[in-house]
């Protein structure tokens, strides 16, 4: 796909897919492919491999690239394949990004460096992303998730970076609606803001966001897609009802249980989640019942 075609598709819903493991704790590429086959053709704009929900910090570079290769065999244009390739150093991020593109990624999702967070000011982050924009030819999506990294990009530097032709979007996962609105007011026209917080998804769409990269979409795509479709058709009562249901999943699964909860949600909804990779720990039986109850509550009375 051309860059223009990729940017045109950079809206709607993208699940950051989970990474299944086998009994030895190694990535199970067969189960990964099984999941992807269920996502293809249901109305998603694409998928994100090696995102936060995919346990990216616990994946080796080689595992990330093998996941991209596996996904490319299933996710076909016009659906997009986005790869998480953000590492701590600019050089390492550039190297992995180039390799992911060679393996078939349409765009790369670049997490803010954070280990030396006290030094990751606007000047450092801007220089990092400018260097990558100068060196990469495929579209770049910046990734802001301060609750994990402790680093929050300011709206004005984001706006300045949005002027680079191949920095095409931002995944914004703070959950701060006012912050999202501030970004949307500043960035260039056509720059795509994708929200990662399910709690503000509908309101972010109303503010001008292009779509979402939502972990809950990995096991409840019908709810997430329903919100987006109802919003576009101006069926706001339906959109608000589905947003309420999504809020139940966020409050009772996403917030308390994180990635292990998302993976149980996948197991319960016909996908292959399995246990997380250590040091994350699996949910116990009572917690799994909580996840099941939340799913039943969110889907009650909903035709699926």
C-alpha positions in Angstrom: 0.0 0.0 0.0 1.1 3.5 -0.7 1.6 6.0 2.2 -1.5 7.9 1.0 -3.5 4.7 1.1 -2.2 3.8 4.6 -3.1 7.3 6.0 -6.5 7.1 4.5 -7.1 3.8 6.4 -5.8 5.1 9.7 -9.1 5.5 11.4 -11.7 3.3 12.9 -10.8 0.3 15.2 -7.5 -1.5 15.7 -7.2 -4.2 18.3 -3.7 -4.4 19.8 -3.7 -8.2 19.7 -2.6 -10.5 22.5 0.4 -12.7 22.2 -0.4 -16.4 23.1 2.3 -18.6 24.7 2.7 -22.4 24.8 3.3 -24.5 27.9 7.0 -23.6 27.8 6.3 -19.9 27.8 7.3 -19.5 24.1 5.3 -17.5 21.6 2.7 -19.8 20.1 2.5 -18.5 16.5 -0.2 -21.1 15.6 -2.6 -19.7 18.1 -1.7 -16.2 17.2 -2.6 -16.9 13.6 -5.9 -18.5 14.8 -6.8 -15.2 16.5 -6.0 -13.1 13.5 -8.2 -15.1 11.2 -11.2 -14.2 13.4 -10.4 -10.5 13.1 -10.1 -10.4 9.4 -13.1 -9.1 7.5 -15.3 -8.1 10.4 -15.0 -4.4 9.9 -11.7 -3.6 11.6 -9.3 -1.2 10.0 -6.4 -3.4 10.9 -4.4 -4.8 13.8 -1.5 -3.8 16.1 1.1 -6.3 16.8 3.5 -6.0 19.8 1.6 -3.3 21.5 1.0 -3.0 25.2 -1.8 -5.6 25.2 0.6 -7.8 23.2 3.1 -7.7 26.1 5.7 -5.9 23.9 8.1 -5.2 26.8 8.5 -8.9 27.3 9.1 -9.8 23.7 12.5 -10.1 22.1 13.2 -8.2 18.8 13.2 -11.6 17.0 9.8 -12.5 18.5 8.3 -9.2 17.4 9.5 -9.6 13.9 8.2 -13.2 13.7 4.8 -11.9 14.8 4.8 -9.3 12.1 5.7 -12.0 9.5 2.9 -14.3 10.8 0.4 -11.4 10.7 1.4 -10.3 7.2 0.4 -13.7 5.9 -3.2 -13.2 7.1 -3.9 -9.4 7.3 -4.2 -8.2 3.8 -4.8 -4.8 2.3 -6.8 -2.7 2.8 -6.6 -3.8 6.4 -3.4 -2.3 8.0 -0.7 -4.1 9.9 0.9 -1.8 12.5 3.9 -3.0 14.5 5.1 -1.7 17.8 8.8 -1.1 17.4 9.5 1.6 20.0 12.6 0.9 22.1 14.7 2.9 24.5 17.4 4.2 22.1 16.8 6.0 18.8 19.3 3.7 17.1 17.6 0.5 18.3 14.2 1.8 17.5 15.3 2.7 13.9 16.9 -0.7 13.4 13.8 -2.6 14.7 11.4 -0.4 12.7 13.3 -1.0 9.5 13.3 -4.7 10.1 9.5 -4.7 10.9 8.8 -2.8 7.6 10.9 -5.4 5.7 8.7 -8.1 7.3 5.6 -6.4 6.1 4.5 -3.8 8.6 2.5 -1.0 7.0 3.3 1.5 9.8 5.2 1.5 13.0 4.0 2.5 16.5 6.7 4.2 18.5 6.5 4.3 22.2 8.2 7.2 24.0 11.5 6.3 25.5 11.2 6.4 29.3 14.0 4.7 31.3 15.7 8.1 31.8 12.3 9.8 32.2 13.7 12.8 34.0 15.6 13.6 30.8 12.8 12.8 28.4 11.6 16.4 28.1 10.0 17.9 25.0 13.4 18.7 23.4 14.7 15.1 23.8 11.4 13.5 22.6 11.2 15.9 19.6 14.7 15.1 18.6 14.1 11.4 18.9 11.0 11.4 16.7 12.5 13.9 14.2 15.5 11.6 13.7 13.3 8.6 13.1 11.1 10.6 10.7 14.1 11.6 8.7 15.4 8.0 8.5 12.2 6.0 8.0 10.1 6.0 4.8 7.0 4.2 6.2 4.4 6.0 8.3 5.1 6.6 12.0 2.5 6.7 14.7 3.7 8.1 18.0 2.6 6.4 21.2 1.8 8.3 24.4 0.9 6.2 27.5 2.2 8.1 30.6 0.5 5.8 33.1 3.0 3.1 32.0 6.0 5.2 31.0 5.9 8.2 33.4 6.5 10.3 30.3 3.8 12.6 28.9 4.3 14.4 25.6 3.1 18.0 25.6 0.5 19.1 23.0 2.7 21.8 21.3 5.6 19.5 20.5 3.1 16.9 19.2 1.6 19.6 17.0 5.1 20.5 15.7 5.9 16.8 15.0 2.6 16.4 13.2 4.1 18.7 10.5 6.5 15.9 9.4 4.9 14.1 6.4 5.6 10.6 7.6 4.6 11.2 11.2 1.0 10.6 10.5 -0.6 9.9 13.8 -0.6 9.5 17.6 -1.9 6.7 19.8 -3.0 8.6 22.9 -3.7 6.3 25.9 -3.6 8.6 28.9 -7.4 8.7 29.2 -7.4 12.5 29.7 -10.1 13.9 27.5 -9.1 17.5 28.0 -5.5 16.6 26.9 -6.8 14.8 23.8 -8.9 17.9 22.9 -5.9 20.1 23.4 -3.9 17.9 21.0 -6.7 17.9 18.4 -6.9 21.6 18.4 -3.2 22.0 17.6 -2.2 19.2 15.2 -2.2 19.7 11.4 -5.3 18.8 9.5 -5.3 15.2 8.5 -3.1 14.1 11.4 -4.7 11.0 13.0 -5.3 10.8 16.7 -6.3 7.3 17.9 -7.3 6.9 21.5 -6.2 3.9 23.6 -8.6 4.6 26.5 -11.9 2.9 26.2 -13.5 5.1 28.9 -13.3 8.2 26.7 -13.7 6.5 23.3 -17.0 8.0 22.2 -16.2 11.5 23.6 -12.9 11.4 21.8 -14.6 10.6 18.5 -16.9 13.6 19.1 -13.9 15.8 19.7 -12.3 14.7 16.4 -10.3 11.6 17.1 -10.0 9.3 14.1 -10.6 6.1 16.0 -9.2 3.8 18.6 -6.6 1.2 19.4 -8.5 -0.5 22.2 -7.3 -3.6 24.1 -10.9 -4.5 24.8 -11.6 -4.7 21.1 -9.5 -7.9 21.1 -12.4 -9.8 22.7 -15.4 -7.4 22.3 -15.0 -6.1 18.8 -18.7 -6.0 18.2 -19.1 -3.4 21.0 -16.2 -1.2 19.9 -17.2 -1.4 16.2 -20.7 -0.7 17.1 -19.8 2.6 18.9 -17.8 3.8 15.9 -20.5 2.8 13.4 -23.3 4.4 15.5 -21.2 7.6 15.9 -20.6 7.9 12.2 -24.3 7.3 11.4 -25.3 9.9 14.2 -27.2 7.3 16.2 -26.1 8.8 19.4 -28.5 6.9 21.7 -27.1 3.6 20.4 -23.5 4.9 20.6 -24.0 6.0 24.3 -25.5 2.6 25.2 -22.6 0.7 23.6 -20.1 3.1 25.3 -21.7 2.3 28.7 -21.2 -1.4 27.9 -17.6 -0.7 27.0 -17.2 1.2 30.2 -18.3 -1.9 32.2 -15.5 -3.9 30.6 -13.0 -1.2 31.2 -14.0 -0.7 34.8 -14.3 -4.4 35.7 -11.7 -6.0 33.5 -9.2 -3.5 32.0 -8.6 -1.4 35.1 -8.3 -4.1 37.8 -6.7 -6.9 35.8 -4.8 -5.4 32.8 -3.3 -7.7 30.3 -4.0 -10.9 32.2 -7.6 -9.9 32.3 -7.7 -9.1 28.6 -6.3 -12.6 27.9 -9.0 -14.2 30.0 -11.5 -12.2 28.1 -10.1 -13.6 24.9 -10.4 -17.1 26.2 -14.0 -16.6 27.2 -15.0 -15.1 23.9 -13.6 -17.7 21.6 -10.1 -16.3 21.0 -6.8 -17.8 22.3 -5.5 -15.7 25.2 -3.8 -18.0 27.7 -1.5 -17.0 30.5 0.6 -13.9 30.4 4.4 -14.0 30.4 6.2 -13.7 33.7 6.5 -11.6 35.8 2.8 -10.9 35.0 0.7 -13.6 36.8 -2.4 -15.3 35.6 -5.8 -14.6 37.2 -7.1 -16.9 39.8 -10.4 -18.7 39.6 -12.3 -15.9 41.4 -10.8 -13.3 39.2 -11.7 -15.3 36.1 -15.3 -15.4 37.4 -15.2 -11.6 37.7 -14.2 -11.3 34.1 -16.9 -13.7 33.0 -19.5 -11.7 35.0 -18.4 -8.4 33.5 -18.7 -9.8 29.9 -22.2 -11.1 30.6 -23.2 -7.7 32.1 -21.8 -5.8 29.1 -23.5 -8.1 26.6 -26.9 -8.4 28.4 -29.7 -7.7 26.0 -27.3 -7.1 23.1 -27.8 -8.9 19.9 -24.4 -10.4 18.8 
